[in-house]
Amino acid sequence: MNFYYFLKLCANGHFFVSNGKILLVELHFFIYFCKNLFVLGIMHKILIVDDERPARDYIAELVTSYIPKSKVTHADSARNAYNRLRAENFDLLFVDIDFGVGKMTGLDLLEEIKRMEKQIYVIIISAHHKFDYAVKGMELGAARYIPKPLDNEETETGAVQCISKPLYKEKIYDAIKLYLSQTNINYVNLKTPSGVHKVSVDRLLAIEIAGRGKVKVYTSDALFPEVFCSLSRLYKLLPPNFTYINRNWIVNMHEVKHYNTKLHSREIFIVCQNKEYSFVVSRSNMKKLLAALNPQNIEDDKKMKNEL
């Protein structure tokens, strides 16, 4: 039985006329759903608008790889996107500008969104490399304007700088990071033996595997020794500044106080409840972590290479 249909039956008073076996099965499912609700995360609703299917698929692939908890909707024209936006709300919009002569443009769509007073994070991705398109898009509320890579090396006069395909991918990821950093979804629910605790992501310092299906969570003002969630599931709910330092640990790179790159230690340090804790970083992750913590510290990077 579909879960939402099951809730409807409960609301209408039909659930209790089911036989004992069905009641038991559905009740178990209901309890399981409630117990695991905290690991489902917030679903980001994303609309991708482009008249080229490969372009939409490429962006969708990048988005879902970076935001696993996302629902992606495709639209092949600004008009179809407008109809979808009238029917439902979206959190993030990727939109092209040109959809053919005489057809509604991406900029027209942004004007309609403004009239509808929709709160949506807009990223324009277009083959139009003119600065005036970028300026107009920003005026209409777009957060980013990313030019598509050109097939030829020539660019028009007054064009936005042409970018390579690898840089195009990097700019899309940067735009997604910026969206996530500005979203209101900034907390996780941690289920412990004493109940569910709503914790701000900014308070999370580190997470450690504490057994099968359990983790130990360090925050700025509390230590949760037993949280019912796997490390991989919790990781999917966290922003990009959280990273694996080895297969058993995740840390918030913003909270690393200092680090040691010596061969036999490779430690980083955080402070939880005024007490300093050290965490060992794997060899393979140390270089990446150093680059993220201090990309300009060339001497530490060279030293690490010599020691490894």
Residue pairs with C-beta under 8 A, 6 or more apart in sequence:
1 22
1 26
3 29
3 30
3 33
6 15
6 26
6 29
6 30
9 15
9 18
15 23
15 26
16 23
18 26
35 191
35 228
37 189
38 188
38 189
38 190
38 191
38 196
38 229
39 229
39 230
39 233
39 234
39 237
40 69
41 68
41 69
41 236
41 237
42 69
42 185
42 237
43 69
43 70
43 71
44 67
44 69
44 70
44 71
44 91
44 92
44 183
44 185
45 70
45 71
45 73
45 88
45 89
45 90
45 91
45 92
46 63
46 67
46 70
46 71
46 72
46 73
46 90
46 91
46 92
46 93
46 94
47 72
47 73
47 75
47 81
47 84
47 85
47 90
47 92
47 93
47 94
47 95
48 56
48 59
48 60
48 63
48 72
48 73
48 74
48 75
48 93
48 94
49 56
49 75
49 76
49 77
49 78
49 80
49 81
49 93
49 94
49 95
49 96
49 106
49 109
50 56
50 59
50 76
50 94
50 95
50 96
50 125
51 76
51 77
51 96
51 99
51 100
53 76
55 96
55 125
55 148
56 74
56 76
59 94
59 125
59 172
60 72
60 74
62 169
62 172
62 173
62 176
63 70
63 72
63 92
63 94
63 176
64 70
64 72
66 173
66 176
66 177
66 240
67 176
67 180
68 236
69 236
69 237
73 84
73 90
75 81
75 84
77 99
77 103
77 104
78 95
78 99
78 103
78 104
78 105
78 106
78 108
78 109
79 99
79 103
79 104
81 93
81 95
81 109
82 104
82 109
82 112
84 90
85 109
85 112
85 113
85 116
85 118
85 120
86 116
89 118
89 119
89 120
90 118
90 120
91 120
91 121
91 183
92 120
92 121
92 123
92 179
93 113
93 120
93 121
93 122
93 123
94 123
94 125
95 106
95 109
95 110
95 122
95 123
95 124
95 125
96 106
96 124
96 125
96 126
96 127
97 105
97 106
97 107
97 124
97 126
97 128
97 133
97 137
98 105
98 106
98 126
98 127
98 128
99 105
99 106
106 124
106 126
106 137
107 133
107 136
107 137
107 140
110 122
110 137
110 140
110 141
110 142
111 140
113 120
113 122
113 140
113 141
114 140
114 141
121 143
121 179
121 182
121 183
122 137
122 140
122 141
122 142
122 143
123 142
123 143
123 144
123 145
123 146
123 172
123 175
123 179
124 133
124 134
124 137
124 142
124 144
124 145
124 146
125 146
125 147
125 148
125 172
126 133
126 145
126 146
126 147
126 148
127 147
127 148
127 150
128 147
129 147
129 150
129 155
129 156
129 159
129 160
129 162
130 156
130 158
130 159
130 160
131 158
131 159
131 160
133 145
134 145
134 160
137 145
138 145
143 175
143 178
143 179
144 171
144 175
144 178
145 160
146 168
146 171
146 172
146 175
147 160
147 161
147 162
147 163
148 168
149 162
149 163
149 164
149 165
149 167
149 168
150 162
153 162
155 161
155 162
163 171
177 239
177 240
180 239
180 240
181 239
186 200
186 201
186 202
187 198
187 199
187 200
187 201
188 198
188 199
188 201
188 204
188 234
188 237
188 238
189 196
189 197
189 198
189 199
190 196
190 197
190 198
190 199
190 217
190 224
190 227
190 229
191 227
191 228
191 229
192 224
192 226
192 227
192 228
193 226
197 224
199 217
199 219
201 238
201 239
203 219
203 220
203 221
204 217
204 218
204 219
204 238
204 242
204 252
205 218
205 219
205 220
205 251
205 252
205 255
205 270
205 271
205 272
206 217
206 218
206 249
206 250
206 251
206 252
206 255
206 270
206 272
206 277
206 279
207 215
207 216
207 217
207 218
207 231
207 234
207 235
207 242
207 249
207 250
207 251
208 215
208 216
208 217
208 218
208 231
208 248
208 249
209 215
209 216
209 231
209 248
209 249
210 216
210 225
210 226
210 227
213 228
213 229
213 230
214 226
214 227
214 228
214 229
215 227
215 229
215 230
215 231
215 234
216 223
216 224
216 225
216 226
216 227
217 223
217 224
217 227
218 270
218 272
218 277
219 272
220 255
220 272
220 273
221 273
222 273
223 272
223 273
227 234
231 248
231 250
234 250
235 242
235 244
235 250
238 250
241 252
241 253
241 254
242 250
242 251
242 252
242 253
243 250
243 251
243 253
243 285
243 288
243 289
243 292
244 250
244 285
245 251
245 268
245 279
245 280
245 281
245 282
245 285
245 289
246 280
246 281
246 282
246 285
247 282
249 279
251 268
251 270
251 279
252 270
253 289
253 292
253 293
255 270
255 271
256 268
256 269
256 270
256 293
257 269
257 270
257 271
257 276
258 268
258 269
259 267
259 268
259 269
259 281
259 289
259 290
259 293
260 266
260 267
260 268
261 286
261 290
261 300
261 303
261 304
261 307
262 307
263 307
263 308
265 280
266 280
266 281
266 282
266 283
266 286
267 278
267 279
267 280
267 281
268 278
268 279
268 281
268 289
269 276
269 277
269 278
269 279
270 276
270 277
270 279
271 277
281 289
283 308
286 304
286 308
287 301
287 304
287 305
287 308
290 297
290 300
290 301
290 304
291 301
294 300
